């Protein structure tokens, strides 16, 4: 089957995060290994990848006979036209408009959602509404694969672009942008997104409380992997 990629509107004058020039960090993923057994045995699934687009993921999934949709939620949430000022002059994000312009799929459209570590870096106002929308878009019995940094990962834990490299392995590339240098030149690479919060097990269970079950895997790199069943 072919794949469909959603094309994103630009985020104004902001830089788009890049990772291509950075080395990929190989890591084993127990969550992916368990999910892969379903992906490999059930052809014709609809899979939604909510991280930065990875050609490797598209190839692996289409080779298994699945249809792939892709939305970079973090990049989409940076669009300047989603922001306004509240009565006190503080910047706020319009979550209703965000959901009207993103994740606009019919109920029960997807068998699998790759959420990666998006929730860790997404603004607080979007996290619960996005998870609720994911629930509505998924077929009963479908799976969400999500990663959460533990407190030991530190406040500077990078946001990654995850590339599938095998049935139980990933390659992670930190997402960066260039700081502003002198005379309009590019400065040094800095993280594209900052960690917004750290979820513990209870927080994660509460976040996915409308789903039927969760299975936790603790990885060696201070990342908690969760396979969630709709």
TAKA-V273152 format. One record per pair of residues at least 12 apart in sequence whose ideal C-beta (glycine too) atoms are under 10 Angstrom apart, sorted by the first residue. I is the first residue (numbers start at 1). J is the second residue. Records with the same first field share a line. If there is no record, write none. Layout:
BEGIN
I->J / J
END
This chain:
BEGIN
1->43 / 44 / 45 / 46 / 61 / 62 / 64 / 65 / 66 / 67 / 68
2->62 / 67 / 68
3->47 / 49 / 57 / 58 / 59 / 61 / 62 / 66 / 67 / 68 / 69 / 70
4->46 / 67 / 68 / 69 / 70
5->49 / 53 / 58 / 68 / 69 / 70 / 71
6->48 / 53 / 69 / 70 / 71 / 72 / 76 / 102 / 103 / 104 / 105
7->70
8->53 / 70 / 71 / 72 / 73 / 75 / 76 / 79 / 102
9->75 / 76 / 79 / 81 / 101 / 102
10->75 / 78 / 79 / 80
11->72 / 75 / 76 / 77 / 78 / 79 / 80 / 81 / 82
12->78 / 79 / 80 / 81
13->80
14->75 / 78 / 79 / 80 / 177 / 192
15->78 / 176 / 177 / 178 / 179 / 180 / 186 / 192
16->52 / 72 / 75 / 78 / 175 / 177 / 192
17->52 / 72 / 74 / 75 / 78 / 159 / 161 / 174 / 175 / 176 / 177 / 191 / 192 / 193
18->52 / 161 / 173 / 174 / 175 / 176 / 177 / 178 / 189 / 192
19->52 / 54 / 158 / 159 / 160 / 161 / 163 / 172 / 173 / 174 / 175 / 176 / 189 / 192
20->161 / 173
21->173 / 176 / 189
22->158 / 160 / 161 / 172 / 173 / 174 / 175 / 176 / 189
23->171 / 172 / 173 / 174
24->56 / 160 / 161 / 162 / 163 / 165 / 170 / 171 / 172 / 173 / 174
25->158 / 160 / 170 / 171 / 172 / 173 / 174 / 221
26->163 / 165 / 166 / 169 / 170 / 171 / 172
27->160 / 162 / 165 / 169 / 170 / 171 / 172 / 219 / 220 / 221 / 223
28->166 / 168 / 169 / 170 / 219 / 220 / 221
29->145 / 147 / 162 / 164 / 165 / 166 / 167 / 168 / 169 / 170 / 172 / 217 / 219 / 223 / 225
30->168 / 215 / 216 / 217 / 218 / 219 / 225 / 227
31->143 / 144 / 145 / 146 / 147 / 168 / 170 / 215 / 216 / 217 / 219 / 223 / 224 / 225 / 226 / 227 / 228
32->114 / 145 / 147 / 162 / 164 / 165 / 166 / 167 / 168 / 169 / 170 / 217 / 225 / 227
33->166 / 167 / 168 / 169 / 217 / 225 / 227
34->143 / 145 / 168 / 215 / 217 / 225 / 227
35->47 / 112 / 114 / 143 / 144 / 145 / 167 / 168 / 225 / 227
36->60 / 64 / 145 / 164 / 166 / 167 / 168 / 169
37->167 / 168
38->111 / 112 / 141 / 142 / 143 / 227
39->60 / 61 / 64 / 65 / 66 / 111 / 112 / 143 / 164 / 167
40->64 / 65 / 167
41->64
42->64 / 65 / 66 / 111 / 112
43->64 / 65 / 66
44->64 / 65 / 66 / 67 / 111
45->61 / 64 / 65 / 66 / 67 / 68 / 110 / 111 / 112 / 139 / 142 / 143
46->66 / 67 / 68 / 69 / 105 / 108 / 109 / 110 / 111 / 112 / 113 / 137 / 138 / 139 / 142
47->61 / 62 / 64 / 66 / 67 / 68 / 69 / 70 / 110 / 111 / 112 / 113 / 114 / 142 / 143
48->67 / 68 / 69 / 70 / 71 / 103 / 105 / 109 / 110 / 111 / 112 / 113 / 114 / 115 / 134 / 137 / 138 / 142 / 144
49->61 / 68 / 69 / 70 / 71 / 72 / 112 / 113 / 114 / 115 / 116 / 145 / 162 / 164
50->69 / 70 / 71 / 72 / 73 / 74 / 76 / 102 / 103 / 113 / 114 / 115 / 116 / 118 / 119 / 122 / 130 / 134 / 144 / 146
51->70 / 71 / 72 / 73 / 74 / 75 / 114 / 115 / 116 / 117 / 118 / 147 / 159 / 160 / 161 / 162 / 163 / 175
52->70 / 72 / 73 / 74 / 75 / 116 / 118 / 159 / 160 / 161 / 162 / 163 / 173 / 175 / 192
53->68 / 70 / 71 / 72 / 75 / 161
54->70 / 114 / 116 / 161 / 162 / 163 / 164 / 170 / 171 / 173
55->163
56->161 / 162 / 163 / 164 / 165 / 170 / 171
57->70 / 114 / 161 / 162 / 163 / 164 / 165 / 170
58->70 / 164
59->163 / 164
60->163 / 164 / 165 / 166 / 167
61->112 / 114 / 164
64->167
66->111 / 112
67->110 / 111
68->112 / 114
69->105 / 109 / 110 / 113 / 137
70->114
71->102 / 103 / 104 / 105 / 118
72->102 / 118 / 161
73->98 / 102 / 103 / 115 / 116 / 118 / 119 / 121 / 122 / 126 / 130
74->116 / 117 / 118 / 121 / 122 / 123 / 126 / 159 / 175 / 192 / 193
75->175 / 192 / 193
76->98 / 101 / 102 / 103 / 126
77->93 / 95 / 98 / 102 / 118 / 121 / 122 / 123 / 125 / 126 / 130 / 193
78->93 / 123 / 192 / 193
79->93 / 97 / 98 / 101 / 102
81->94 / 97 / 101
82->94 / 95 / 96 / 97 / 98 / 101 / 102 / 123 / 126
83->97
84->97
92->123 / 125
93->122 / 123 / 124 / 125 / 126
94->125
95->123 / 124 / 125 / 126 / 127 / 128 / 129 / 130
96->129
98->123 / 125 / 126 / 129 / 130 / 133
99->126 / 129 / 130 / 132 / 133
102->126 / 130 / 133
103->129 / 130 / 133 / 134 / 136 / 137
104->133 / 137
105->133 / 134 / 136 / 137 / 138
106->136 / 137
107->135 / 136 / 137 / 138 / 139
108->136 / 137 / 138 / 139 / 140 / 142 / 230
109->136 / 137 / 138 / 139 / 142
110->134 / 137 / 138 / 139 / 142 / 143 / 144 / 230
111->138 / 139 / 141 / 142 / 143 / 230
112->138 / 139 / 142 / 143 / 144 / 145 / 230
113->131 / 134 / 135 / 137 / 138 / 142 / 143 / 144 / 145 / 146 / 228 / 230
114->143 / 144 / 145 / 146 / 147 / 162 / 164
115->130 / 131 / 134 / 144 / 145 / 146 / 147 / 148 / 226 / 228
116->145 / 146 / 147 / 159 / 160 / 161 / 162 / 170 / 172
117->146 / 147 / 148 / 149 / 153 / 157 / 158 / 159 / 160 / 162 / 172 / 193 / 195 / 223 / 224 / 225
118->130 / 146 / 147 / 159 / 193
119->131 / 146 / 147 / 148 / 149 / 196 / 197 / 199 / 203 / 204 / 207 / 226
120->146 / 147 / 148 / 149 / 153 / 157 / 159 / 193 / 194 / 195 / 196 / 197 / 198 / 199 / 223
121->149 / 157 / 158 / 159 / 160 / 175 / 191 / 192 / 193 / 194 / 195 / 196 / 197
122->159 / 193 / 196 / 197
123->196
124->196 / 197
126->196
127->196 / 197 / 199 / 207
128->206 / 207
130->207
131->144 / 146 / 207 / 208 / 209 / 210 / 211 / 228
132->207 / 210
134->146 / 208 / 210 / 211 / 228 / 230
135->208 / 209 / 210 / 211 / 228 / 230
136->210 / 230
137->230
138->211 / 228 / 229 / 230
139->230
140->212 / 229 / 230
141->212 / 229 / 230
142->211 / 228 / 229 / 230
143->211 / 215 / 227 / 228 / 229 / 230
144->208 / 211 / 214 / 226 / 227 / 228 / 229 / 230
145->162 / 225 / 226 / 227 / 228
146->199 / 204 / 207 / 208 / 214 / 224 / 225 / 226 / 227 / 228
147->160 / 162 / 170 / 172 / 217 / 219 / 221 / 223 / 224 / 225 / 226
148->197 / 198 / 199 / 200 / 201 / 203 / 204 / 207 / 216 / 222 / 223 / 224 / 225 / 226
149->195 / 197 / 198 / 199 / 221 / 222 / 223 / 224
150->198 / 199 / 200 / 218 / 219 / 221 / 222 / 223 / 224
151->198 / 199 / 200 / 222
152->198 / 221 / 222 / 223
153->195 / 198 / 221 / 222 / 223 / 224
154->195 / 198 / 222
155->194 / 195 / 198
156->191 / 194 / 195
157->174 / 191 / 194 / 195 / 198 / 221 / 222 / 223
158->172 / 173 / 174 / 175 / 176 / 191 / 192 / 193 / 194 / 195
159->172 / 174 / 175 / 176 / 191 / 192 / 193 / 194 / 195
160->172 / 173 / 174 / 175 / 223
161->173 / 174 / 175 / 192
172->221 / 223
174->189 / 191 / 192
175->189 / 191 / 192 / 193
176->188 / 189 / 190 / 191 / 192 / 193
177->189 / 190 / 191 / 192 / 193
178->190
198->224
199->224 / 226
200->224
201->214 / 216 / 218 / 224 / 226
204->216 / 224 / 226 / 228
205->226 / 228
207->226 / 228
208->226 / 228 / 229 / 230
210->230
211->228 / 229 / 230
212->228 / 229 / 230
213->227 / 228 / 229 / 230
214->226 / 227 / 228 / 229
215->227 / 228 / 229
END
